[in-house]
């Protein structure tokens, strides 16, 4: 199922929580937005809509390595001699060329997660650190595995619990978790739009539902 469809289902789930909890109009609107985002979280394990939105673009990292390579080349030319100069030039060429070949967008998602963890630690916000840790986790697992399972739901629950501890709004936890679960339900094979299903019991049982 496409990311836009998951967003609509997640938004409807969040809005439904607002109606069920008899929340204010502002809170219902908040739950609707939160639901739309939470429903995209399981697809952080692939280059989906949310992953591409939050990921630092690789061109900036490539630009950083290119600048470092240029500075190293200048340093080697003016201040080094002989073998050290040759080694410096070799390293500068590697910094200029290799990042273009080996840095992928999924790798940038990992760097993004690490940056979010650092920011959370720096400003002493545990919920931001938990979000960063989930991003890190999603960046290293295969698509439709861990994040699309009961284990993924449990891990996201801890993230959602920290968010609601920081922002204790009645119904927010339900909007976050149920919208996440809506993604897994919408990816089930029983729906004609899906060629593959959801491995709820991964990794213990890899059957698709």
Helices and strands as residue ranges (DSSP letters): H 3-20, H 25-41, G 42-45, H 49-54, H 58-79, H 82-102, H 105-122, H 126-140, G 146-148, H 150-166, H 172-186
